[in-house]
Amino acid sequence: MKSSGTARKATVRKMRPKVRPSPRWLANRSCPVFLTVVDDTTMKKLGSQDLLGYYQFDDEGVPAQRVTLVDHGVLKGFEMSRSPLLGFPESNGHGRRQLGAEPVSRQGNLIVESNKTVSNAKLREMLIDLIKQQNKPFGLLIDDIAGGFTFTGRGQPQAFQVLPLVVYKVFADGRPDQLVRGVDIVGTPLAALTKIVATGDTQEVFNGYCGAESGSVPVAAASPAILTTELEVQKKESSTDRPPILPAPAHDPVALKAGGGL
């Protein structure tokens, strides 16, 4: 198992019953001080990338707002619908639903901001240094992620699972990276977040859909590459499927250059 890693793209699908967050969580440290997390549904783009979670009004008629959720590592607020919470009597424009469902507070454009950034090349050097310091045979580079899920009900385990698409072993002795199959990321949120030690300097954007009790809604998530000192993984359920021999035509750079793209 690897004890250091980076992640460039991620999204989480929530599988939860209706549950109310507690204001007692406020002012608690939830991640390193160099990280701030906001949900800004007023943003149409981040750089040149469109954001799928943009809207002007939520599904309860409340204007979209930028909401600071974590400020320099400290939990400051929640995404709110019109359902009040002690200390948060009003909506902040995050009541969302799929057609036919009841609106609840949901993600829009979730943005992770960092003031401890290095280049991705430097981040890789730091990963190799961690491998040596911890006397591990290799580290893991999580290059792309399909999605994941988490449970947030009080009666269920507070854990998550993320489903990587592309994972490499990174060796400290200079050997080429080795592609790894059959790896899932697992863990508990607070434990995982406290292991972050640095981030890259380039935001990566994921656009997709988030599913929960009010249905599937369009969302975006943006984050720089992340370096962690520890990362818990588990083996995927075994499969006899083989990877494709050739890339899909629309993603084959050779075919596109030759004019064979769609």
C-alpha contacts under 8 A as a table, 3 or more apart, distances in Angstrom:
res1	aa1	res2	aa2	distance
1	M	232	E	7.56
1	M	233	V	6.93
2	K	5	G	7.58
2	K	136	K	7.37
2	K	138	F	6.35
2	K	139	G	4.91
2	K	140	L	5.82
2	K	230	E	7.36
2	K	231	L	6.69
2	K	232	E	7.57
2	K	233	V	7.80
3	S	131	I	7.56
3	S	136	K	7.57
3	S	139	G	6.24
3	S	140	L	7.65
3	S	228	T	7.79
3	S	229	T	5.88
3	S	230	E	4.08
3	S	231	L	5.27
3	S	232	E	7.41
4	S	127	L	6.37
4	S	130	L	6.86
4	S	131	I	6.99
4	S	139	G	5.35
4	S	140	L	6.29
4	S	227	L	6.89
4	S	228	T	5.24
4	S	229	T	4.62
4	S	230	E	4.94
4	S	231	L	6.02
5	G	127	L	6.94
5	G	139	G	6.27
5	G	140	L	4.95
5	G	141	L	5.27
5	G	142	I	6.68
5	G	226	I	7.48
5	G	227	L	5.49
5	G	228	T	5.45
5	G	229	T	7.19
5	G	230	E	7.30
5	G	231	L	6.64
6	T	140	L	7.30
6	T	141	L	5.32
6	T	142	I	5.58
6	T	143	D	7.54
6	T	225	A	5.91
6	T	226	I	4.78
6	T	227	L	4.72
6	T	228	T	6.68
7	A	10	A	7.36
7	A	141	L	7.10
7	A	142	I	5.03
7	A	143	D	6.19
7	A	144	D	7.30
7	A	225	A	5.29
7	A	226	I	5.40
7	A	227	L	7.45
8	R	142	I	7.10
8	R	143	D	5.97
8	R	144	D	6.41
8	R	204	E	6.31
8	R	223	S	7.11
8	R	224	P	6.32
8	R	225	A	4.54
8	R	226	I	6.99
9	K	143	D	7.51
9	K	144	D	5.75
9	K	145	I	5.86
9	K	204	E	6.27
9	K	205	V	6.90
9	K	206	F	6.26
9	K	222	A	7.59
9	K	223	S	7.15
9	K	225	A	7.78
10	A	144	D	7.67
10	A	145	I	5.63
10	A	146	A	7.33
10	A	147	G	6.25
10	A	162	V	7.95
10	A	206	F	6.75
10	A	221	A	7.24
11	T	145	I	7.84
11	T	146	A	7.74
11	T	147	G	5.16
11	T	148	G	6.51
11	T	206	F	7.00
11	T	208	G	7.88
11	T	221	A	6.47
12	V	147	G	5.76
12	V	148	G	4.80
12	V	149	F	5.14
12	V	150	T	6.98
12	V	162	V	7.42
12	V	210	C	6.95
13	R	147	G	6.93
13	R	148	G	5.55
13	R	149	F	4.35
13	R	150	T	6.59
13	R	209	Y	7.89
13	R	210	C	5.03
13	R	211	G	5.46
13	R	212	A	7.20
14	K	149	F	5.26
14	K	150	T	5.12
14	K	151	F	6.25
14	K	152	T	7.55
14	K	210	C	6.92
14	K	211	G	5.93
14	K	212	A	5.31
15	M	149	F	6.53
15	M	150	T	6.02
15	M	151	F	5.36
15	M	152	T	7.39
15	M	211	G	7.06
15	M	212	A	5.41
15	M	213	E	7.39
16	R	19	V	7.79
16	R	150	T	7.85
16	R	151	F	5.41
16	R	152	T	5.55
16	R	153	G	5.69
16	R	212	A	6.28
16	R	213	E	6.58
17	P	152	T	7.66
17	P	153	G	5.85
17	P	213	E	6.55
18	K	153	G	7.22
18	K	213	E	7.21
19	V	152	T	7.45
19	V	153	G	5.87
19	V	154	R	7.27
20	R	85	L	7.71
21	P	85	L	7.97
22	S	25	W	5.85
23	P	26	L	5.48
23	P	85	L	7.81
23	P	86	L	6.67
23	P	87	G	7.00
25	W	28	N	5.96
25	W	75	L	7.19
26	L	74	V	7.66
26	L	75	L	5.24
26	L	76	K	5.67
26	L	77	G	7.00
27	A	74	V	5.58
27	A	75	L	5.35
27	A	76	K	6.12
28	N	74	V	5.51
28	N	75	L	5.73
29	R	32	P	7.67
29	R	73	G	5.54
29	R	74	V	4.43
29	R	75	L	6.37
30	S	70	V	7.80
30	S	73	G	5.69
30	S	74	V	5.79
30	S	75	L	6.26
30	S	190	L	6.22
30	S	193	L	7.10
30	S	194	T	7.30
31	C	35	L	6.92
31	C	73	G	4.65
31	C	74	V	7.11
31	C	190	L	7.27
31	C	193	L	5.17
31	C	194	T	5.17
31	C	196	I	7.73
32	P	35	L	5.86
32	P	72	H	7.10
32	P	73	G	4.93
32	P	193	L	7.47
32	P	194	T	6.19
32	P	196	I	6.89
32	P	197	V	7.63
33	V	36	T	7.84
33	V	71	D	7.94
33	V	72	H	4.34
33	V	73	G	4.20
33	V	74	V	7.38
34	F	72	H	5.41
34	F	73	G	6.61
34	F	114	S	5.49
34	F	115	N	5.25
34	F	116	K	5.82
35	L	70	V	7.66
35	L	71	D	7.14
35	L	72	H	5.09
35	L	73	G	5.50
35	L	112	V	6.95
35	L	113	E	5.78
35	L	114	S	4.72
35	L	115	N	6.85
36	T	68	T	7.80
36	T	69	L	7.71
36	T	70	V	5.16
36	T	71	D	4.71
36	T	72	H	4.96
36	T	73	G	6.23
36	T	112	V	5.97
36	T	113	E	5.08
36	T	114	S	6.34
37	V	68	T	6.30
37	V	69	L	5.57
37	V	70	V	4.85
37	V	71	D	6.65
37	V	110	L	7.13
37	V	111	I	5.71
37	V	112	V	4.64
37	V	113	E	6.08
38	V	66	R	6.93
38	V	67	V	5.57
38	V	68	T	4.40
38	V	69	L	5.35
38	V	70	V	6.83
38	V	110	L	5.89
38	V	111	I	5.31
38	V	112	V	6.69
38	V	113	E	7.96
39	D	66	R	5.76
39	D	67	V	5.23
39	D	68	T	6.53
39	D	69	L	7.15
39	D	79	E	7.79
39	D	107	Q	6.99
39	D	108	G	6.27
39	D	109	N	5.19
39	D	110	L	4.43
39	D	111	I	6.06
40	D	43	M	5.97
40	D	54	Y	7.92
40	D	64	A	7.87
40	D	65	Q	6.16
40	D	66	R	4.02
40	D	67	V	6.14
40	D	108	G	6.86
40	D	109	N	5.33
40	D	110	L	6.70
40	D	111	I	7.46
41	T	44	K	7.82
41	T	53	G	5.98
41	T	54	Y	4.68
41	T	55	Y	5.91
41	T	56	Q	7.59
41	T	64	A	5.71
41	T	65	Q	6.10
41	T	66	R	6.32
41	T	108	G	5.38
41	T	109	N	5.36
42	T	54	Y	5.77
42	T	55	Y	6.36
42	T	56	Q	6.57
42	T	64	A	5.84
42	T	65	Q	6.14
42	T	66	R	6.66
43	M	46	L	7.22
43	M	51	L	7.05
43	M	54	Y	5.80
43	M	109	N	7.50
44	K	50	D	6.00
44	K	51	L	5.48
44	K	52	L	7.78
44	K	54	Y	5.45
45	K	48	S	6.31
45	K	49	Q	5.32
45	K	50	D	4.41
45	K	51	L	5.24
46	L	49	Q	5.26
46	L	50	D	6.56
46	L	51	L	6.88
46	L	205	V	7.95
49	Q	205	V	7.12
51	L	54	Y	6.00
51	L	109	N	6.84
51	L	205	V	7.87
51	L	207	N	6.58
51	L	219	V	7.51
51	L	220	A	5.56
52	L	108	G	7.95
52	L	109	N	7.44
52	L	207	N	5.70
52	L	208	G	7.17
52	L	218	P	5.74
52	L	219	V	5.24
52	L	220	A	5.35
53	G	107	Q	7.78
53	G	108	G	4.34
53	G	109	N	4.85
53	G	207	N	7.92
53	G	218	P	5.51
53	G	219	V	4.04
53	G	220	A	5.16
54	Y	108	G	6.69
54	Y	109	N	6.71
54	Y	219	V	7.86
55	Y	58	D	6.93
55	Y	64	A	6.53
56	Q	63	P	5.90
56	Q	64	A	5.22
57	F	60	E	7.68
57	F	61	G	5.48
57	F	62	V	5.30
57	F	63	P	4.32
57	F	64	A	5.10
57	F	93	G	6.83
58	D	61	G	5.44
58	D	62	V	5.46
58	D	63	P	6.42
58	D	64	A	6.30
58	D	93	G	5.50
58	D	94	H	5.96
58	D	95	G	5.67
58	D	96	R	5.93
59	D	62	V	7.46
59	D	95	G	5.77
59	D	96	R	5.09
59	D	97	R	6.57
59	D	103	P	6.67
60	E	81	S	7.71
60	E	82	R	7.36
60	E	93	G	7.92
60	E	95	G	5.96
60	E	96	R	7.39
60	E	103	P	7.20
61	G	93	G	7.95
62	V	91	S	7.22
62	V	92	N	7.31
62	V	93	G	4.94
62	V	94	H	7.98
62	V	95	G	7.96
63	P	92	N	7.75
63	P	93	G	5.49
64	A	92	N	7.16
64	A	93	G	4.75
64	A	94	H	7.18
65	Q	92	N	6.07
65	Q	93	G	5.83
67	V	77	G	7.48
67	V	78	F	7.72
67	V	79	E	7.12
67	V	92	N	7.31
68	T	71	D	6.65
68	T	76	K	6.71
68	T	77	G	6.37
68	T	78	F	8.00
69	L	75	L	5.99
69	L	76	K	5.27
69	L	77	G	4.67
69	L	78	F	5.81
69	L	79	E	7.61
70	V	73	G	5.82
70	V	74	V	5.26
70	V	75	L	4.42
70	V	76	K	5.36
70	V	77	G	7.09
71	D	74	V	5.20
71	D	75	L	6.45
71	D	76	K	6.37
79	E	92	N	6.76
79	E	93	G	7.90
79	E	94	H	5.78
79	E	105	S	5.70
79	E	106	R	6.49
79	E	107	Q	7.12
80	M	83	S	7.31
80	M	84	P	7.66
80	M	88	F	7.90
80	M	90	E	7.38
80	M	91	S	4.90
80	M	92	N	5.33
80	M	93	G	6.70
80	M	94	H	5.41
80	M	95	G	6.56
80	M	104	V	7.89
80	M	105	S	5.02
80	M	106	R	7.72
81	S	84	P	7.41
81	S	90	E	7.57
81	S	91	S	4.64
81	S	92	N	6.61
81	S	93	G	6.33
81	S	94	H	5.26
81	S	95	G	4.03
81	S	96	R	7.69
81	S	103	P	7.44
81	S	104	V	5.75
81	S	105	S	4.71
82	R	90	E	6.18
82	R	91	S	4.73
82	R	95	G	6.74
83	S	89	P	7.93
83	S	90	E	7.71
83	S	91	S	7.29
83	S	104	V	7.75
84	P	88	F	6.03
84	P	89	P	4.64
84	P	90	E	6.03
84	P	91	S	7.31
85	L	88	F	4.94
85	L	89	P	5.81
86	L	89	P	6.67
88	F	91	S	7.78
91	S	94	H	7.05
91	S	95	G	7.54
94	H	104	V	7.64
94	H	105	S	5.13
94	H	106	R	5.60
94	H	107	Q	6.94
94	H	108	G	7.27
95	G	103	P	5.25
95	G	104	V	4.92
95	G	105	S	4.57
95	G	106	R	6.26
96	R	103	P	4.79
96	R	104	V	5.67
96	R	105	S	6.19
96	R	106	R	5.83
96	R	214	S	7.29
96	R	217	V	7.34
97	R	100	G	7.84
97	R	101	A	5.82
97	R	102	E	6.24
97	R	103	P	4.67
97	R	104	V	6.80
97	R	214	S	4.85
97	R	215	G	5.90
97	R	216	S	7.17
97	R	217	V	6.46
98	Q	101	A	5.71
98	Q	103	P	8.00
98	Q	214	S	6.05
98	Q	215	G	4.79
98	Q	216	S	5.68
98	Q	217	V	6.05
99	L	215	G	7.89
101	A	213	E	7.97
101	A	214	S	5.13
101	A	215	G	6.53
102	E	214	S	5.72
103	P	214	S	5.94
104	V	214	S	6.42
107	Q	110	L	6.65
107	Q	210	C	7.98
107	Q	219	V	6.57
108	G	218	P	7.38
108	G	219	V	4.99
108	G	220	A	6.40
109	N	219	V	5.88
109	N	220	A	4.69
109	N	221	A	5.72
109	N	222	A	7.75
110	L	219	V	7.94
110	L	220	A	6.24
110	L	221	A	4.71
110	L	222	A	6.33
111	I	221	A	5.88
111	I	222	A	4.85
111	I	223	S	6.23
112	V	222	A	6.11
112	V	223	S	4.90
112	V	224	P	7.40
113	E	223	S	6.94
113	E	224	P	7.78
114	S	117	T	6.47
114	S	199	T	6.95
114	S	224	P	7.97
116	K	198	A	5.95
116	K	199	T	6.35
117	T	198	A	6.38
117	T	199	T	4.99
117	T	200	G	5.04
117	T	201	D	5.02
118	V	122	K	6.05
118	V	123	L	6.31
118	V	198	A	7.58
118	V	199	T	6.43
118	V	200	G	4.98
118	V	201	D	5.50
119	S	122	K	5.13
119	S	123	L	6.18
119	S	200	G	5.35
119	S	201	D	5.52
119	S	202	T	7.80
120	N	123	L	4.83
120	N	124	R	6.27
120	N	200	G	5.25
120	N	201	D	7.05
120	N	202	T	7.95
120	N	225	A	7.26
121	A	124	R	5.21
121	A	125	E	6.53
122	K	125	E	4.96
122	K	126	M	6.27
123	L	126	M	5.03
123	L	127	L	6.24
123	L	198	A	7.60
123	L	199	T	7.21
123	L	200	G	6.47
123	L	227	L	6.94
124	R	127	L	4.94
124	R	128	I	6.34
125	E	128	I	5.16
125	E	129	D	6.26
126	M	129	D	4.96
126	M	130	L	6.23
127	L	130	L	5.10
127	L	131	I	6.34
127	L	139	G	7.22
127	L	227	L	7.02
128	I	131	I	5.05
128	I	132	K	6.40
128	I	139	G	7.44
128	I	170	V	7.55
128	I	171	F	7.18
128	I	172	A	5.26
129	D	132	K	5.19
129	D	133	Q	6.14
129	D	172	A	7.62
130	L	133	Q	4.97
130	L	134	Q	6.02
130	L	229	T	7.04
131	I	134	Q	5.36
131	I	135	N	5.95
131	I	136	K	5.23
131	I	137	P	7.19
131	I	138	F	6.25
131	I	139	G	6.13
131	I	171	F	7.94
131	I	172	A	6.46
132	K	135	N	4.96
132	K	136	K	6.49
132	K	172	A	6.54
133	Q	136	K	7.93
136	K	139	G	7.36
137	P	171	F	6.85
137	P	172	A	7.61
138	F	169	K	6.03
138	F	170	V	5.42
138	F	171	F	4.71
138	F	172	A	6.57
139	G	169	K	5.65
139	G	170	V	5.01
139	G	171	F	6.56
140	L	167	V	6.73
140	L	168	Y	5.66
140	L	169	K	4.80
140	L	170	V	5.81
141	L	167	V	5.67
141	L	168	Y	5.08
141	L	169	K	6.37
141	L	170	V	6.67
142	I	145	I	7.49
142	I	164	P	6.82
142	I	166	V	6.21
142	I	167	V	4.69
142	I	168	Y	6.65
143	D	164	P	7.88
143	D	165	L	7.60
143	D	166	V	5.32
143	D	167	V	5.88
143	D	168	Y	7.62
144	D	164	P	5.96
144	D	165	L	5.33
144	D	166	V	5.17
144	D	167	V	7.44
145	I	162	V	7.42
145	I	163	L	5.87
145	I	164	P	4.03
145	I	165	L	4.97
145	I	166	V	6.99
146	A	162	V	7.93
146	A	163	L	5.66
146	A	164	P	5.77
146	A	165	L	5.83
147	G	162	V	5.98
147	G	163	L	5.48
147	G	164	P	7.36
148	G	160	F	7.49
148	G	161	Q	5.51
148	G	162	V	4.10
148	G	163	L	5.40
149	F	160	F	5.85
149	F	161	Q	5.59
149	F	162	V	6.56
150	T	158	Q	7.55
150	T	159	A	6.00
150	T	160	F	4.28
150	T	161	Q	6.43
151	F	156	Q	6.62
151	F	157	P	6.80
151	F	158	Q	6.06
151	F	159	A	6.41
151	F	160	F	6.87
152	T	156	Q	7.07
152	T	157	P	7.84
152	T	158	Q	6.18
153	G	156	Q	5.43
153	G	157	P	7.92
153	G	158	Q	7.82
154	R	157	P	7.79
154	R	158	Q	7.96
158	Q	188	T	6.12
158	Q	189	P	7.48
159	A	186	V	7.34
159	A	187	G	5.58
159	A	188	T	4.35
159	A	189	P	6.47
160	F	186	V	5.68
160	F	187	G	5.70
160	F	188	T	6.10
160	F	189	P	6.98
161	Q	184	D	6.87
161	Q	185	I	5.60
161	Q	186	V	4.50
161	Q	187	G	6.88
162	V	184	D	5.97
162	V	185	I	4.97
162	V	186	V	6.41
163	L	183	V	7.64
163	L	184	D	5.24
163	L	185	I	6.57
164	P	167	V	6.82
164	P	183	V	6.88
164	P	184	D	6.19
164	P	185	I	7.39
166	V	179	L	7.52
166	V	180	V	7.57
166	V	181	R	7.79
167	V	179	L	5.97
167	V	180	V	5.39
167	V	181	R	7.03
167	V	183	V	7.55
168	Y	177	D	5.91
168	Y	178	Q	5.22
168	Y	179	L	4.42
168	Y	180	V	5.39
169	K	177	D	5.51
169	K	178	Q	4.98
169	K	179	L	6.36
169	K	180	V	6.62
170	V	175	R	7.90
170	V	176	P	7.45
170	V	177	D	5.03
170	V	178	Q	6.90
171	F	174	G	6.03
171	F	175	R	5.88
171	F	176	P	7.37
171	F	177	D	6.76
172	A	175	R	7.52
180	V	183	V	7.32
182	G	235	K	5.61
182	G	236	K	4.69
182	G	237	E	7.43
182	G	238	S	7.39
183	V	233	V	6.48
183	V	234	Q	5.89
183	V	235	K	5.06
183	V	236	K	5.49
184	D	233	V	5.46
184	D	234	Q	5.29
184	D	235	K	6.20
184	D	236	K	5.98
185	I	231	L	7.40
185	I	232	E	6.02
185	I	233	V	4.42
185	I	234	Q	6.43
186	V	232	E	5.64
186	V	233	V	5.50
186	V	234	Q	6.86
187	G	191	A	7.45
187	G	192	A	6.56
187	G	232	E	6.10
187	G	233	V	7.95
188	T	191	A	5.62
188	T	192	A	6.14
189	P	192	A	5.24
189	P	193	L	6.08
190	L	193	L	5.22
190	L	194	T	6.32
191	A	194	T	5.55
191	A	195	K	6.97
192	A	195	K	5.57
192	A	196	I	7.49
192	A	230	E	7.66
192	A	231	L	7.05
193	L	196	I	5.81
195	K	228	T	5.16
195	K	229	T	5.43
195	K	230	E	6.09
196	I	226	I	6.86
196	I	227	L	5.77
196	I	228	T	4.27
196	I	229	T	6.55
197	V	226	I	7.89
197	V	227	L	5.88
197	V	228	T	5.69
197	V	229	T	6.89
198	A	226	I	6.19
198	A	227	L	5.34
198	A	228	T	7.41
199	T	224	P	6.01
199	T	225	A	5.39
199	T	226	I	4.46
199	T	227	L	5.90
200	G	203	Q	7.92
200	G	224	P	5.20
200	G	225	A	4.77
200	G	226	I	6.38
201	D	224	P	6.16
201	D	225	A	7.61
202	T	224	P	5.29
202	T	225	A	7.29
203	Q	222	A	6.14
203	Q	223	S	5.14
203	Q	224	P	4.33
203	Q	225	A	7.49
204	E	222	A	5.45
204	E	223	S	5.51
204	E	224	P	5.79
204	E	225	A	7.65
205	V	220	A	6.94
205	V	221	A	5.84
205	V	222	A	4.42
205	V	223	S	6.86
206	F	220	A	5.51
206	F	221	A	5.18
206	F	222	A	6.21
207	N	218	P	7.60
207	N	219	V	6.05
207	N	220	A	4.50
207	N	221	A	6.66
208	G	218	P	5.88
208	G	219	V	5.63
208	G	220	A	6.32
209	Y	216	S	5.94
209	Y	217	V	5.37
209	Y	218	P	4.49
209	Y	219	V	5.52
210	C	216	S	5.32
210	C	217	V	5.51
210	C	218	P	6.46
210	C	219	V	6.41
211	G	214	S	7.59
211	G	215	G	5.45
211	G	216	S	4.20
211	G	217	V	6.63
212	A	215	G	5.36
212	A	216	S	6.50
228	T	231	L	6.76
244	P	247	P	6.77
247	P	251	H	6.39
247	P	252	D	5.66
248	A	251	H	5.39
248	A	252	D	6.17
249	P	252	D	5.14
249	P	255	A	6.75
249	P	256	L	7.76
249	P	260	G	7.78
249	P	261	G	6.16
249	P	262	L	7.29
250	A	256	L	7.35
250	A	261	G	5.67
250	A	262	L	6.04
251	H	256	L	7.87
252	D	255	A	5.41
252	D	256	L	6.22
252	D	261	G	7.78
253	P	256	L	5.06
253	P	257	K	6.02
254	V	257	K	5.24
254	V	258	A	6.29
255	A	258	A	5.10
255	A	259	G	6.28
255	A	260	G	4.80
255	A	261	G	5.83
256	L	259	G	5.08
256	L	260	G	5.22
256	L	261	G	4.37
256	L	262	L	7.97
257	K	260	G	7.32
257	K	261	G	7.83
258	A	261	G	7.89
